[in-house]
Amino acid sequence: MNFHTKIILHATDFSANAANALEVATDLLNIPSSRLVILHVCDLPTIMNNPKAEDAVALEKERIKEANEKMDKYIKQCF
């Protein structure tokens, strides 16, 4: 059976089940020309949630930093 997978998408919530799914996703990397994309979606503050635009921008930067730190930790734990 020939597979022609190019991109393997792994959406994660950083749970144990997601870590198990990541293990399966990495097994699929044996398929030629494949690559793995790990995705985590999080809520970011908006101006609608915060009356001061400066506060929303600062909070958004902090949330992005936290999400990046979670992703780094997740990847290090899984590999």
C-alpha positions as CSV (number, residue, x, y, z in Angstrom):
1,M,0.0,0.0,0.0
2,N,1.4,3.4,-1.0
3,F,0.8,6.4,1.1
4,H,1.4,9.9,-0.2
5,T,1.0,11.9,2.9
6,K,2.8,15.2,2.9
7,I,1.7,16.9,6.1
8,I,0.8,15.2,9.4
9,L,-1.2,17.6,11.6
10,H,-1.2,17.0,15.3
11,A,-3.6,19.2,17.2
12,T,-2.9,19.2,21.0
13,D,-4.4,20.2,24.2
14,F,-1.3,19.0,26.0
15,S,-3.1,16.1,27.6
16,A,-1.9,12.5,28.0
17,N,-4.2,11.4,25.2
18,A,-2.7,14.0,22.9
19,A,0.8,12.8,23.8
20,N,-0.3,9.3,22.8
21,A,-1.6,10.6,19.5
22,L,1.7,12.4,18.9
23,E,3.5,9.1,19.3
24,V,1.3,7.7,16.5
25,A,1.9,10.8,14.4
26,T,5.6,10.5,14.7
27,D,5.4,6.8,13.6
28,L,3.8,8.2,10.3
29,L,7.0,10.2,9.7
30,N,8.4,7.1,8.1
31,I,6.3,7.9,5.1
32,P,8.6,9.6,2.5
33,S,8.2,13.3,2.0
34,S,6.1,13.7,5.2
35,R,6.4,16.3,7.9
36,L,4.8,16.9,11.2
37,V,3.0,20.1,12.2
38,I,2.0,20.4,15.9
39,L,-0.8,22.9,16.6
40,H,-2.3,24.3,19.7
41,V,-5.2,26.7,19.6
42,C,-5.8,29.1,22.5
43,D,-8.0,32.1,23.2
44,L,-6.4,35.5,23.0
45,P,-7.9,38.6,24.6
46,T,-9.5,41.1,22.4
47,I,-10.5,44.7,22.7
48,M,-14.1,43.5,23.3
49,N,-12.9,41.8,26.5
50,N,-10.8,44.7,27.7
51,P,-11.7,48.4,27.6
52,K,-8.0,49.5,27.3
53,A,-6.3,48.6,24.1
54,E,-2.8,48.7,25.7
55,D,-3.9,46.2,28.3
56,A,-5.3,43.8,25.6
57,V,-2.0,44.0,23.7
58,A,0.1,43.3,26.8
59,L,-2.2,40.4,27.8
60,E,-2.1,39.0,24.2
61,K,1.7,39.0,24.3
62,E,1.7,37.3,27.7
63,R,-0.8,34.6,26.5
64,I,1.3,33.9,23.4
65,K,4.5,33.6,25.6
66,E,2.6,31.2,27.9
67,A,1.4,29.1,25.0
68,N,4.9,28.9,23.5
69,E,6.3,27.8,26.9
70,K,3.6,25.1,27.2
71,M,4.4,23.9,23.6
72,D,8.1,23.8,24.4
73,K,7.5,21.8,27.6
74,Y,5.1,19.4,25.8
75,I,7.5,18.7,23.0
76,K,10.4,18.1,25.4
77,Q,8.2,15.7,27.4
78,C,7.1,13.7,24.4
79,F,10.5,13.4,22.8
